[in-house]
Amino acid sequence: MLIPVDTHNLPVYLNLAQAYEAEFSVLTHKSPGADGLFALDTVLEGNVTGYLWYDNETPVGLAAIAQYQKDEFEVCEFYIVPRYRKAGQGAQFAHTLWAKQPGLWTIKQIVGAEYATQFWRRAIASAGIEGMQEDTYQDPYWGKVTRQRLRNDTSPVS
């Protein structure tokens, strides 16, 4: 179940975000601060909306989605609790996000996150989305990334 993040469930999002940051710290070379918390790369403000994904009553995932135009989106953060990854929760989460917001989507994975690249390729294919374009891109923040661009409507990727 997809739930937008608001003031009431923001603590749930922030708790899951710590697990996400810890998992990726081996690739990002980030360490927690003196308080034991990781700084977040994406803050939920302005054009960035957070979402939680639930399996019944259990929060099992998060996403931070930036909206640049009426129909242009980027997956800035995406995380599924490891226990729920092989159960199809991640693909269902992604498919639900895409269905909610038709348009041009961009997804990026940092160097070393090949498992994430494989996940996104499978999720896109299982959604029946054709015409996905993938390249290597020099991101101003992350450096070299693998990038997928796709349209989940009838317009071609431009």
Secondary structure, DSSP 8 states (H G I E B T S, - for coil): -EEE--TTTHHHHHHHHHHHHHHHHHHH-----TTS----SS-S-TTEEEEEEEETTEEEEEEEEEEEETTEEEEEEEEE-GGGGGGTHHHHHHHHHHHHS-SEEEEEEETT-HHHHHHHHHHHHHTT----EEEEEEETTTEEEEEEEEESSSS---
